[in-house]
Amino acid sequence: MADALGNSFLIVVLPLYIASGEVTGDFFGFSESLITGLVIGLFGLVSSFCQPFTGRISDKMGKRRLFVLVGLFIFMLANFSYSIAHNYTALLIIRAIQGLAAALTITATLALVSEVSSNGNRGGNMGVYNAFRLIGFGIGPLASGALVEGGPYHLPIVGEFNGFMAAFALAAIAALVSFLLVAFFVHDPEDIEPNSEGMIIRFRSREPGKFLDPIFTLGLATLFMSMGFALLAPIELEVNERLSQGAFLFSVEFSALIGSMAILQPIIGKASDKYGRRIFIIIGLVCLIPIIIAEGLATQPWHMITARALHGISAAMVFAPALALAGDLAKKGQAAAQLSVLTVAFGLGISLGAFLTGYAIRFGFVVPFIIGAVLAAIGAVLVKTQVPKGEIAKS
């Protein structure tokens, strides 16, 4: 939660930071919206590329906690580095470093959650983990929006500094808190042993009548679901102009999705332990179709807030059950590498969603949202046809 709070500060702060005049220079003649999309999306792109490798190394070493600690330490340094970055190249380099740090922490953390769970409670445990992370992710934009608007600040020793510097400093402090919590309270499971097998990510199904591997299919569904998360971030200025609002209301809209998703993750995860994972995933993806389109048609702040809250409920029906089902299917000692399929998909979806919006907004405000709705429909079809109804016991 503390880690996510620090990182989510940047979702709202970076677009405003780029537009404020604090960042100078020209990046290949790109528009400001497209540069913003690149800066926001590069994090997920680098993280997604690195996660299968960091996950596999974690499996081979039989270490989880070490990877989490190293990643959080790098996060702390990178978050503070924004305060001295004043050109687009520096921002992109820092975001790339953050992506590497995320690759170290994400797969190891989810593998830990999966390995201390059983098939009968994995959904609930994944829901609790995601809920706390999303609480931090939701509070961050709210706090950062208020922090930026409330600046400049003055402290007796430090002197005067603006809202951007305050946000970057607090993001670094949040990463430090995360590091200390893990260092003192988290330990590797005693039964985890190094696994020397090669990369075990499959694309084709071994089940007759199915084309795609079920874990890979769940990754695709997660990819399409997560693209909806990032549709607003690169076009914050356009959203604020369309809805006649400021940074704080945008933060409320962004956090409405996270808040509703956080509240329902443990409940839906626990329900998936009892009633099955697949049905929740399909219903969630189907519900995303009209909800994402409604976001593109919003003309008042309350329209967007309502749609984003419903978006969070539908996303909760996809995310925790999908992670739990992937954990059910993963082989012992290979959890980090196989769960990386979903974590990669989630991060890649955030990146692609940012890139998509930054580019497609030129064709009309509603266009990125229509594309997001179509992708949710494709995800529902894939899960319906390629993922088996019954969960497969972990071997």
Summary of the structure (lengths in Angstrom):
residues: 395
radius of gyration: 20.2
end to end distance: 31.1
largest distance: 70.2
contacts: 1525
relative contact order: 0.17
helix: 77%
strand: 3%
